[in-house]
Amino acid sequence: MDFIKDMWLFMRERKKFWLAPLLVMLMLLGILIVLGGGTAVAPFIYSLF
């Protein structure tokens, strides 16, 4: 949780709020890959890339 807090403080201080959607999309993509890696949904996820 410290990483998220540090990222928020960095974005707020340097006015780089455009990073927020990028970080959210990267986190969602990571979660999708981790959860879909060992399931029956994996072939459908890999076809997206």
PDB file of N, CA, C and O in Angstrom:
ATOM      1  N   MET A   1       0.814  -1.200   0.000  1.00  0.00           N
ATOM      2  CA  MET A   1       0.000   0.000   0.000  1.00  0.00           C
ATOM      3  C   MET A   1       0.857   1.264   0.000  1.00  0.00           C
ATOM      4  O   MET A   1       0.401   2.329  -0.416  1.00  0.00           O
ATOM      5  N   ASP A   2       2.080   1.145   0.459  1.00  0.00           N
ATOM      6  CA  ASP A   2       2.960   2.318   0.449  1.00  0.00           C
ATOM      7  C   ASP A   2       3.258   2.778  -0.971  1.00  0.00           C
ATOM      8  O   ASP A   2       3.404   3.972  -1.229  1.00  0.00           O
ATOM      9  N   PHE A   3       3.347   1.816  -1.891  1.00  0.00           N
ATOM     10  CA  PHE A   3       3.620   2.163  -3.282  1.00  0.00           C
ATOM     11  C   PHE A   3       2.486   3.006  -3.865  1.00  0.00           C
ATOM     12  O   PHE A   3       2.731   3.984  -4.570  1.00  0.00           O
ATOM     13  N   ILE A   4       1.255   2.623  -3.568  1.00  0.00           N
ATOM     14  CA  ILE A   4       0.103   3.370  -4.084  1.00  0.00           C
ATOM     15  C   ILE A   4       0.076   4.768  -3.482  1.00  0.00           C
ATOM     16  O   ILE A   4      -0.191   5.749  -4.177  1.00  0.00           O
ATOM     17  N   LYS A   5       0.351   4.851  -2.195  1.00  0.00           N
ATOM     18  CA  LYS A   5       0.385   6.161  -1.530  1.00  0.00           C
ATOM     19  C   LYS A   5       1.487   7.040  -2.117  1.00  0.00           C
ATOM     20  O   LYS A   5       1.279   8.227  -2.367  1.00  0.00           O
ATOM     21  N   ASP A   6       2.655   6.450  -2.334  1.00  0.00           N
ATOM     22  CA  ASP A   6       3.768   7.213  -2.919  1.00  0.00           C
ATOM     23  C   ASP A   6       3.443   7.679  -4.338  1.00  0.00           C
ATOM     24  O   ASP A   6       3.757   8.809  -4.710  1.00  0.00           O
ATOM     25  N   MET A   7       2.820   6.812  -5.123  1.00  0.00           N
ATOM     26  CA  MET A   7       2.450   7.203  -6.490  1.00  0.00           C
ATOM     27  C   MET A   7       1.444   8.347  -6.470  1.00  0.00           C
ATOM     28  O   MET A   7       1.556   9.284  -7.261  1.00  0.00           O
ATOM     29  N   TRP A   8       0.461   8.280  -5.572  1.00  0.00           N
ATOM     30  CA  TRP A   8      -0.525   9.349  -5.484  1.00  0.00           C
ATOM     31  C   TRP A   8       0.138  10.665  -5.085  1.00  0.00           C
ATOM     32  O   TRP A   8      -0.161  11.709  -5.665  1.00  0.00           O
ATOM     33  N   LEU A   9       1.031  10.624  -4.102  1.00  0.00           N
ATOM     34  CA  LEU A   9       1.718  11.840  -3.667  1.00  0.00           C
ATOM     35  C   LEU A   9       2.592  12.404  -4.790  1.00  0.00           C
ATOM     36  O   LEU A   9       2.671  13.620  -4.965  1.00  0.00           O
ATOM     37  N   PHE A  10       3.251  11.517  -5.554  1.00  0.00           N
ATOM     38  CA  PHE A  10       4.060  11.955  -6.687  1.00  0.00           C
ATOM     39  C   PHE A  10       3.199  12.643  -7.736  1.00  0.00           C
ATOM     40  O   PHE A  10       3.547  13.714  -8.232  1.00  0.00           O
ATOM     41  N   MET A  11       2.065  12.016  -8.073  1.00  0.00           N
ATOM     42  CA  MET A  11       1.192  12.593  -9.103  1.00  0.00           C
ATOM     43  C   MET A  11       0.605  13.928  -8.645  1.00  0.00           C
ATOM     44  O   MET A  11       0.480  14.863  -9.436  1.00  0.00           O
ATOM     45  N   ARG A  12       0.250  14.007  -7.377  1.00  0.00           N
ATOM     46  CA  ARG A  12      -0.332  15.246  -6.868  1.00  0.00           C
ATOM     47  C   ARG A  12       0.691  16.373  -6.823  1.00  0.00           C
ATOM     48  O   ARG A  12       0.376  17.516  -7.154  1.00  0.00           O
ATOM     49  N   GLU A  13       1.908  16.054  -6.415  1.00  0.00           N
ATOM     50  CA  GLU A  13       2.942  17.083  -6.279  1.00  0.00           C
ATOM     51  C   GLU A  13       3.417  17.587  -7.637  1.00  0.00           C
ATOM     52  O   GLU A  13       3.622  18.786  -7.822  1.00  0.00           O
ATOM     53  N   ARG A  14       3.588  16.683  -8.573  1.00  0.00           N
ATOM     54  CA  ARG A  14       4.140  17.054  -9.879  1.00  0.00           C
ATOM     55  C   ARG A  14       3.072  17.331 -10.927  1.00  0.00           C
ATOM     56  O   ARG A  14       3.400  17.607 -12.081  1.00  0.00           O
ATOM     57  N   LYS A  15       1.799  17.261 -10.546  1.00  0.00           N
ATOM     58  CA  LYS A  15       0.668  17.521 -11.454  1.00  0.00           C
ATOM     59  C   LYS A  15       0.696  16.581 -12.666  1.00  0.00           C
ATOM     60  O   LYS A  15       0.509  17.013 -13.804  1.00  0.00           O
ATOM     61  N   LYS A  16       0.928  15.312 -12.409  1.00  0.00           N
ATOM     62  CA  LYS A  16       0.982  14.314 -13.476  1.00  0.00           C
ATOM     63  C   LYS A  16      -0.203  13.359 -13.338  1.00  0.00           C
ATOM     64  O   LYS A  16      -0.029  12.145 -13.233  1.00  0.00           O
ATOM     65  N   PHE A  17      -1.397  13.922 -13.340  1.00  0.00           N
ATOM     66  CA  PHE A  17      -2.594  13.110 -13.159  1.00  0.00           C
ATOM     67  C   PHE A  17      -2.901  12.249 -14.376  1.00  0.00           C
ATOM     68  O   PHE A  17      -3.740  11.352 -14.296  1.00  0.00           O
ATOM     69  N   TRP A  18      -2.244  12.501 -15.496  1.00  0.00           N
ATOM     70  CA  TRP A  18      -2.449  11.674 -16.675  1.00  0.00           C
ATOM     71  C   TRP A  18      -1.904  10.262 -16.463  1.00  0.00           C
ATOM     72  O   TRP A  18      -2.225   9.355 -17.231  1.00  0.00           O
ATOM     73  N   LEU A  19      -1.085  10.068 -15.432  1.00  0.00           N
ATOM     74  CA  LEU A  19      -0.559   8.744 -15.148  1.00  0.00           C
ATOM     75  C   LEU A  19      -1.605   7.826 -14.511  1.00  0.00           C
ATOM     76  O   LEU A  19      -1.474   6.604 -14.593  1.00  0.00           O
ATOM     77  N   ALA A  20      -2.622   8.378 -13.890  1.00  0.00           N
ATOM     78  CA  ALA A  20      -3.605   7.567 -13.169  1.00  0.00           C
ATOM     79  C   ALA A  20      -4.320   6.567 -14.082  1.00  0.00           C
ATOM     80  O   ALA A  20      -4.361   5.386 -13.737  1.00  0.00           O
ATOM     81  N   PRO A  21      -4.886   6.968 -15.225  1.00  0.00           N
ATOM     82  CA  PRO A  21      -5.539   5.961 -16.074  1.00  0.00           C
ATOM     83  C   PRO A  21      -4.570   4.909 -16.595  1.00  0.00           C
ATOM     84  O   PRO A  21      -4.941   3.746 -16.757  1.00  0.00           O
ATOM     85  N   LEU A  22      -3.344   5.307 -16.855  1.00  0.00           N
ATOM     86  CA  LEU A  22      -2.342   4.358 -17.328  1.00  0.00           C
ATOM     87  C   LEU A  22      -2.056   3.303 -16.262  1.00  0.00           C
ATOM     88  O   LEU A  22      -1.989   2.113 -16.570  1.00  0.00           O
ATOM     89  N   LEU A  23      -1.890   3.727 -15.023  1.00  0.00           N
ATOM     90  CA  LEU A  23      -1.618   2.791 -13.937  1.00  0.00           C
ATOM     91  C   LEU A  23      -2.805   1.870 -13.680  1.00  0.00           C
ATOM     92  O   LEU A  23      -2.622   0.684 -13.406  1.00  0.00           O
ATOM     93  N   VAL A  24      -4.007   2.402 -13.765  1.00  0.00           N
ATOM     94  CA  VAL A  24      -5.206   1.582 -13.562  1.00  0.00           C
ATOM     95  C   VAL A  24      -5.303   0.513 -14.649  1.00  0.00           C
ATOM     96  O   VAL A  24      -5.597  -0.644 -14.349  1.00  0.00           O
ATOM     97  N   MET A  25      -5.062   0.881 -15.890  1.00  0.00           N
ATOM     98  CA  MET A  25      -5.139  -0.089 -16.983  1.00  0.00           C
ATOM     99  C   MET A  25      -4.053  -1.160 -16.839  1.00  0.00           C
ATOM    100  O   MET A  25      -4.310  -2.334 -17.106  1.00  0.00           O
ATOM    101  N   LEU A  26      -2.862  -0.777 -16.425  1.00  0.00           N
ATOM    102  CA  LEU A  26      -1.796  -1.762 -16.220  1.00  0.00           C
ATOM    103  C   LEU A  26      -2.145  -2.728 -15.089  1.00  0.00           C
ATOM    104  O   LEU A  26      -1.872  -3.924 -15.193  1.00  0.00           O
ATOM    105  N   MET A  27      -2.741  -2.225 -14.015  1.00  0.00           N
ATOM    106  CA  MET A  27      -3.147  -3.094 -12.919  1.00  0.00           C
ATOM    107  C   MET A  27      -4.243  -4.056 -13.357  1.00  0.00           C
ATOM    108  O   MET A  27      -4.198  -5.238 -13.016  1.00  0.00           O
ATOM    109  N   LEU A  28      -5.229  -3.566 -14.110  1.00  0.00           N
ATOM    110  CA  LEU A  28      -6.300  -4.440 -14.589  1.00  0.00           C
ATOM    111  C   LEU A  28      -5.767  -5.505 -15.545  1.00  0.00           C
ATOM    112  O   LEU A  28      -6.195  -6.658 -15.488  1.00  0.00           O
ATOM    113  N   LEU A  29      -4.856  -5.135 -16.406  1.00  0.00           N
ATOM    114  CA  LEU A  29      -4.254  -6.092 -17.325  1.00  0.00           C
ATOM    115  C   LEU A  29      -3.472  -7.159 -16.554  1.00  0.00           C
ATOM    116  O   LEU A  29      -3.546  -8.341 -16.889  1.00  0.00           O
ATOM    117  N   GLY A  30      -2.742  -6.760 -15.550  1.00  0.00           N
ATOM    118  CA  GLY A  30      -2.003  -7.710 -14.721  1.00  0.00           C
ATOM    119  C   GLY A  30      -2.915  -8.669 -13.993  1.00  0.00           C
ATOM    120  O   GLY A  30      -2.633  -9.865 -13.921  1.00  0.00           O
ATOM    121  N   ILE A  31      -4.009  -8.158 -13.452  1.00  0.00           N
ATOM    122  CA  ILE A  31      -4.976  -9.006 -12.760  1.00  0.00           C
ATOM    123  C   ILE A  31      -5.611  -9.989 -13.732  1.00  0.00           C
ATOM    124  O   ILE A  31      -5.798 -11.159 -13.398  1.00  0.00           O
ATOM    125  N   LEU A  32      -5.944  -9.525 -14.929  1.00  0.00           N
ATOM    126  CA  LEU A  32      -6.529 -10.394 -15.941  1.00  0.00           C
ATOM    127  C   LEU A  32      -5.586 -11.522 -16.314  1.00  0.00           C
ATOM    128  O   LEU A  32      -6.016 -12.666 -16.458  1.00  0.00           O
ATOM    129  N   ILE A  33      -4.316 -11.219 -16.471  1.00  0.00           N
ATOM    130  CA  ILE A  33      -3.341 -12.248 -16.839  1.00  0.00           C
ATOM    131  C   ILE A  33      -3.131 -13.236 -15.698  1.00  0.00           C
ATOM    132  O   ILE A  33      -3.039 -14.440 -15.936  1.00  0.00           O
ATOM    133  N   VAL A  34      -3.054 -12.748 -14.468  1.00  0.00           N
ATOM    134  CA  VAL A  34      -2.818 -13.638 -13.327  1.00  0.00           C
ATOM    135  C   VAL A  34      -4.010 -14.556 -13.104  1.00  0.00           C
ATOM    136  O   VAL A  34      -3.835 -15.760 -12.918  1.00  0.00           O
ATOM    137  N   LEU A  35      -5.222 -14.002 -13.119  1.00  0.00           N
ATOM    138  CA  LEU A  35      -6.401 -14.815 -12.852  1.00  0.00           C
ATOM    139  C   LEU A  35      -6.751 -15.726 -14.019  1.00  0.00           C
ATOM    140  O   LEU A  35      -7.264 -16.825 -13.809  1.00  0.00           O
ATOM    141  N   GLY A  36      -6.488 -15.297 -15.226  1.00  0.00           N
ATOM    142  CA  GLY A  36      -6.844 -16.105 -16.382  1.00  0.00           C
ATOM    143  C   GLY A  36      -5.777 -17.068 -16.821  1.00  0.00           C
ATOM    144  O   GLY A  36      -5.999 -17.834 -17.759  1.00  0.00           O
ATOM    145  N   GLY A  37      -4.632 -17.063 -16.188  1.00  0.00           N
ATOM    146  CA  GLY A  37      -3.521 -17.914 -16.608  1.00  0.00           C
ATOM    147  C   GLY A  37      -3.755 -19.389 -16.415  1.00  0.00           C
ATOM    148  O   GLY A  37      -3.275 -20.192 -17.216  1.00  0.00           O
ATOM    149  N   GLY A  38      -4.470 -19.775 -15.390  1.00  0.00           N
ATOM    150  CA  GLY A  38      -4.644 -21.195 -15.096  1.00  0.00           C
ATOM    151  C   GLY A  38      -6.065 -21.679 -15.237  1.00  0.00           C
ATOM    152  O   GLY A  38      -6.401 -22.740 -14.710  1.00  0.00           O
ATOM    153  N   THR A  39      -6.902 -20.953 -15.919  1.00  0.00           N
ATOM    154  CA  THR A  39      -8.301 -21.366 -16.030  1.00  0.00           C
ATOM    155  C   THR A  39      -8.631 -21.761 -17.464  1.00  0.00           C
ATOM    156  O   THR A  39      -7.782 -21.699 -18.354  1.00  0.00           O
ATOM    157  N   ALA A  40      -9.869 -22.163 -17.667  1.00  0.00           N
ATOM    158  CA  ALA A  40     -10.337 -22.531 -19.007  1.00  0.00           C
ATOM    159  C   ALA A  40     -10.530 -21.304 -19.882  1.00  0.00           C
ATOM    160  O   ALA A  40     -10.745 -21.432 -21.087  1.00  0.00           O
ATOM    161  N   VAL A  41     -10.457 -20.126 -19.297  1.00  0.00           N
ATOM    162  CA  VAL A  41     -10.636 -18.881 -20.042  1.00  0.00           C
ATOM    163  C   VAL A  41      -9.330 -18.458 -20.718  1.00  0.00           C
ATOM    164  O   VAL A  41      -9.332 -17.564 -21.564  1.00  0.00           O
ATOM    165  N   ALA A  42      -8.237 -19.084 -20.356  1.00  0.00           N
ATOM    166  CA  ALA A  42      -6.913 -18.690 -20.840  1.00  0.00           C
ATOM    167  C   ALA A  42      -6.806 -18.614 -22.363  1.00  0.00           C
ATOM    168  O   ALA A  42      -6.243 -17.642 -22.866  1.00  0.00           O
ATOM    169  N   PRO A  43      -7.318 -19.592 -23.127  1.00  0.00           N
ATOM    170  CA  PRO A  43      -7.192 -19.465 -24.589  1.00  0.00           C
ATOM    171  C   PRO A  43      -7.882 -18.228 -25.157  1.00  0.00           C
ATOM    172  O   PRO A  43      -7.427 -17.657 -26.147  1.00  0.00           O
ATOM    173  N   PHE A  44      -8.971 -17.821 -24.533  1.00  0.00           N
ATOM    174  CA  PHE A  44      -9.684 -16.640 -25.008  1.00  0.00           C
ATOM    175  C   PHE A  44      -8.935 -15.356 -24.657  1.00  0.00           C
ATOM    176  O   PHE A  44      -8.945 -14.396 -25.428  1.00  0.00           O
ATOM    177  N   ILE A  45      -8.286 -15.340 -23.494  1.00  0.00           N
ATOM    178  CA  ILE A  45      -7.517 -14.165 -23.083  1.00  0.00           C
ATOM    179  C   ILE A  45      -6.283 -14.023 -23.983  1.00  0.00           C
ATOM    180  O   ILE A  45      -5.955 -12.922 -24.425  1.00  0.00           O
ATOM    181  N   TYR A  46      -5.610 -15.136 -24.246  1.00  0.00           N
ATOM    182  CA  TYR A  46      -4.388 -15.069 -25.062  1.00  0.00           C
ATOM    183  C   TYR A  46      -4.688 -14.680 -26.496  1.00  0.00           C
ATOM    184  O   TYR A  46      -3.824 -14.130 -27.178  1.00  0.00           O
ATOM    185  N   SER A  47      -5.903 -14.955 -26.968  1.00  0.00           N
ATOM    186  CA  SER A  47      -6.239 -14.570 -28.330  1.00  0.00           C
ATOM    187  C   SER A  47      -6.412 -13.049 -28.452  1.00  0.00           C
ATOM    188  O   SER A  47      -6.363 -12.509 -29.557  1.00  0.00           O
ATOM    189  N   LEU A  48      -6.611 -12.366 -27.334  1.00  0.00           N
ATOM    190  CA  LEU A  48      -6.730 -10.912 -27.356  1.00  0.00           C
ATOM    191  C   LEU A  48      -5.390 -10.248 -27.656  1.00  0.00           C
ATOM    192  O   LEU A  48      -5.349  -9.138 -28.187  1.00  0.00           O
ATOM    193  N   PHE A  49      -4.301 -10.924 -27.320  1.00  0.00           N
ATOM    194  CA  PHE A  49      -2.979 -10.338 -27.488  1.00  0.00           C
ATOM    195  C   PHE A  49      -2.314 -10.946 -28.689  1.00  0.00           C
ATOM    196  O   PHE A  49      -1.181 -10.591 -29.014  1.00  0.00           O
TER     197      PHE A  49
END
